[in-house]
Amino acid sequence: MRIRTRRLFARILPLLLACLMLPTVTPVISSAAALPQASAADKLDINTATKDQLKALSGIGDAYSQKIIDGRPYRTKLDLVHRKIIPQSTYDKIKDQIIAKQPKTNTMAPQPK
């Protein structure tokens, strides 16, 4: 039995050493991937949001929420910066939480004459 044990260790030892020599793979998670991204359904539509919903966003208070409402409608969410409604730094904080949906137009309806 002693010879069997030595043979077994002789076969297993190189495998154990090979496993220990393998580089360990550590998953790399970028900061962007670590943050959960809100889907389009979860984002706040700046064209229809109420003042209270807008104030719930980071960096948006009474004044900015009223300016957003007064500047409607928006083609894109970036219009908030282009029209100077909010500063770029505030936009950077909320850009992943908002969307600017466009109203659906009925292209099949006959045009009035």
Backbone hydrogen bonds, N-H to C=O, Kabsch-Sander energy under -0.5 kcal/mol:
donor,donor_aa,acceptor,acceptor_aa,energy
5,T,1,M,-2.1
6,R,2,R,-1.8
7,R,3,I,-2.3
8,L,4,R,-2.5
9,F,5,T,-2.5
10,A,6,R,-2.2
11,R,7,R,-1.6
12,I,8,L,-2.4
13,L,9,F,-2.7
15,L,11,R,-0.7
16,L,12,I,-2.4
17,L,13,L,-2.5
18,A,14,P,-2.2
19,C,15,L,-2.1
20,L,16,L,-2.0
21,M,17,L,-1.6
22,L,18,A,-0.9
26,T,24,T,-0.7
29,I,27,P,-0.6
30,S,28,V,-0.6
34,A,30,S,-1.8
35,L,31,S,-1.0
42,D,39,S,-1.0
43,K,39,S,-0.9
44,L,97,Q,-2.9
46,I,44,L,-0.7
46,I,99,I,-2.6
48,T,45,D,-1.1
49,A,45,D,-1.7
54,L,50,T,-2.2
55,K,51,K,-2.3
56,A,52,D,-1.0
57,L,54,L,-1.6
60,I,57,L,-1.7
61,G,59,G,-0.6
65,S,61,G,-2.3
66,Q,62,D,-2.0
67,K,63,A,-2.2
68,I,64,Y,-2.5
69,I,65,S,-2.1
70,D,66,Q,-2.5
71,G,67,K,-1.5
72,R,69,I,-1.2
79,D,76,T,-1.4
80,L,77,K,-1.4
81,V,78,L,-1.1
82,H,78,L,-2.2
83,R,79,D,-2.6
84,K,81,V,-1.5
85,I,80,L,-2.4
86,I,80,L,-1.7
91,Y,87,P,-2.2
92,D,88,Q,-2.6
93,K,89,S,-0.9
94,I,90,T,-1.3
95,K,91,Y,-1.9
97,Q,94,I,-2.3
98,I,94,I,-0.7
99,I,44,L,-2.4
101,K,99,I,-0.6
107,T,105,T,-1.1
109,A,106,N,-0.6
